[in-house]
């Protein structure tokens, strides 16, 4: 009964975490628009960071609670799920997922560079404060470059913002912002507690739970957003969400917790997670480099994700 109770607790904590992050992000987005930020900057910063808030908060709470190998395992599992599961499902849903040239020219290189930097810095099996500083510096460059690149077409920005009325600031927005932040804190804390309890009951590493259950749970927002965008014909949003989330995960989710405590890599993440992350990155770059992800490529991505799950669980 204990295992069923803690599985239910983990599912509940993840559900509350995702819901709290969604409310927090929506409120922050409305507040940002109210104070005059243009819609693209809000999307490139508040919304992008908000979609990765579950991964970041759970990783910080894990380090504060002494689960030092959680951040890297969480980031690796989330990135693999984003590329293989989210990318695969989206391409199967629409048949062929089109890739805009801008994503290939800007987002794809940053995604590759951030992953390469992470792999290089983790060779000593930990992320130091210096490593974290380098990773966050690259993240800032990515955000600034994205905003600067978009601002070249100022006319388009002005037109877009004029067409979109500035929202009214309601008292409920402040409540959702504060309530979302409180919900994120407590649900993240309980998520870590559930992970450690389940790992103890199952006699497995908490890293495996992080790479599978937690990573899958925190990737659900990306899956929902990307599938909806794909069905609406907005393929660039679906893929941009994957690229942006992965870049933020690998740089911030493994970097920021290093300022709160020691961040290390587990044996499972080193022996299974890292090789699959390398294969996943190369596979996703290969499938998107020809301007589209075809249905058979999406199926191949899903098969690779099943192999990852099988390897972690010992089935394969």
N, C-alpha and C positions, 0 to 999 in steps of 0.2 A: 504493500500500500504506500510505503514511503516514496518509492520511485514514481508511482502514478501521481502522488501529491506534488512532488517537485517538478515533474514534467508539466503538470497543469500550471504550477506557479511560474515556470519559465515562459510558457506560452502567454499567460496573463500579463507577466511583466513586459514581455516584448511587445504585446498588443498595446499596452498602456504607453510604452516608450514611443512607439511609432505614432500613435494617436496624439500624444503630447507634443512631439516634434512637429507634427502637421499643424496643430493649432498654433504653436509658437511661431512657426514660419509664416503662416497666413497672416497672423496679427502683425508680425514684423514687416511683412511685405506691404500691408495697408498703411502702416505708420510711415514707412519709408517713402511711399508714393505721396502720402499727405504732405510730407515735409519737402517735396519737390524733387526727389531723386527720379531720374528718368527710368522708364520701365525696364530697359535693357540692363542698366547697372544693378537694379534691384534683383533681376533674374540671375545675373552673373555673380552676385555676391550673396545676398540674403537667401534666395531660394536654393542656390547650389550648395551653400554651406548647410542650410537647414535640412536638405535631403540626406546629408551625411552626419547629422547631429546624433542619431542613435549610436552609430559606430564610435564617434568621438567621445561621447559622454560615458558609454560603457567602458571604453578603454582607460579613460582618466580614473573612473571609480575603481577599476580593477587594480591599477598601479597603487592607488591610495590604500587598497585593501591587501596589498602584497601579492597579487596575482600578476607577476611581472611579465609573464610570457603571453598574456592575453592580447595586448594591442596589436602585435605583429600577426598573431594567429587570426584575429578578427579582421584585420585589413586584408590579409592574403585570401581568407575565405570569402570575404565580401567582393573583392575584385574578381576572383574566379567565378563567383555566382553572377556578377553583373555581366561579364563578357560571355560566358557560356550559357547560363540559364536565361538571363534577360535578353541577350542578343539572339539566342537561338529561338526562344518563344516568339519574339517580335517578328523575326523573318518567316517563321512558319505561319503566323497569323495573317500576314499580308502577302505572302508568297515571295516577293522580292523587296528587300529593304534598300532603298536608294541612299547613297552617301554623297552629301554635298562636297564640292571641291574645297570649301573653307575648312571643313572638318579634317580633310586629308592634309591640307597645308599647315594648319595651326594646331588643332586639338590632338590629332594623331601623333605628331612629333613630340608634343609635351607629355602625352601619355607614355610614349616609349622612353623618353629621357628620364621622366620621374621614376619609372620602374627600374631602369638601368642604374640610376643613382642609388635607389634603395638597395638593390642587389649588391652593389659595390660596398655600401656602408655597413651592410649586415654581415659581411664576411667574417667579422670578429664576433659574430653571434650576439651583438647587442647594439642598441642605439644610444649613443652618448649625447650630451647636451650640445656638443659641437656638431655632431651629425644632424641633430634636430634643427639646429640653426641653419645649416646648409639646405635642408629640405624645405624649411619654411621660407627661406629666401627665394628658392625656385618657385614655390607656390605664389608668393607675392608677384614675382615676375610674370607668371602665367595670368594672374588676375588683371594686373595692370596692362599687360599686352592685349588681353582680350578686350578690355574697356577702350584702350587707345585705338585698337584696330577698328572697333565698331564706330568710335566717335569721328572717324574720317568722313563718314557720311552723315554730317550733322543735320542736313535737311531731312533725311529719313527719320532721324531721331525726333526732330521737332514735329514733323507730321504725325508720327506715331503717338507722341505724347499729347498732341492736341486732340487727336481722335479718341484718346483714352482719358475720360474725365478724372480729375483728381478725386479720390474717394473721401467721403466725410469721415472724420475721426470720431468714433463712438467710444463711450466708456467701456463697452464690451471688449473692444480691441485691447485695452490696457489689461482687463481681467484675463483675457485669453493669453496675452503675453506672459503675465505673471504666473497664471495657472499652468500654462504649458511648461514654463521653466521649472516650476515646483514638481510637476508630473515627471519631467525628464529626469530630474535629480533622484527622486525616490524610486522610479521604475528602473533606472540604470543601476542603482545600488542593489535592488532586489534581483535584478537579472544576474549580477555577479554572484550574489549569494546562492541563487538557484543553480548556476553553473558549477560552483565549487561543491555543492551538496550532491548534485547528480554525478559529477566526476568521482566523488568519494564512494557513492553507493555502487556505481558501475565498475569501480576500480580501474578507471581510465584517466588519461591526462585531461585536464580542463582545456587544454589546447585543442583537442579533438572536438569537444563540445562547442568551442568558440568558432572553429573553422566550419562546422556543419550547421548546428541549430541556430546559434546566435547570428552567424554571418548570413544565413538564409533569411532569418527573421528580419534583420535590419536591412536586407536588400529588397524586401517587399515593396517599399515606397518607390524605388527605382523601377521595379517590375510593373507596378500599376501605372505609373506616369508614362513609361515608355510604351506599354501596350496601348494605352488610350491614345497617345500621340500617333502611334503607327496606324491605328484604325481610322484616325481622323486625317490620315495622309500627311501628317507632319513628321516625316521620317528624320529630318535633321534634329528635331527636338528629342526624339527617342534615342538616337545615337549620341547626340551631344550630351544628354543626361548621363549616359554610360561613361563616356570619355571624361566628363567633368567630375563625376562622382569618384571614378577610379583614381584620377590625378589627386583629388583632395584626400581620398582614403590613404593612399600610399605615402603622401607627404605629411599630412596633418594628423591623421589618426595614429600613425606610428611615431610622429615627431613630437607633437604637443605633450603627450603623456610623459615623455622623457624629462620634462621640466618639473614634473611632480614626483618622480622616483625613477628607479632603474627599470629599463625596458630590455628584456632579453628574448631570445627565440628558443622555443622548445625543440626537442629532438624530432617530434612528429612534424612540426612546421618546417624544420630544416631538411628532413629527409623526404617528405612528401609534398608539403605545401610549396616550398621554393621551386622544385622541379616543375610542378604543375603550373605555378605562376609563370614561369619562363615559357613553357609550352603554350599556355593560354594567351599570353601577350603576343607571341609570334603568330599564333593561329588567328587571333582577332585582327592583327595588322594585315595578315595575308588576305583574309576574307573581305576586309573593307577597302583595300588598296585599289581595287578595280571598280570603284564607284558604286558597288552594290553588294549586298549579302543575299545570295540566292537561297532558295528553299532547301536544297541539298546541303548547302554550307551550314545553314541553321541547324539542320538535323545532325550534322557532324559535330557542331558545338555542343548540342545536348548530349550526344553520346559520350563526348569527352568529359562533360560534367558528371555523368553517371559513373564513368570510370574513376573520377576523382573521389566521389562518395564511396564507391566500392573499395578503393584503396585505403581510405581512411578508416572504414568500418571493418576492414580485414576480409571482406567478401572476395576481393580479387587479390 
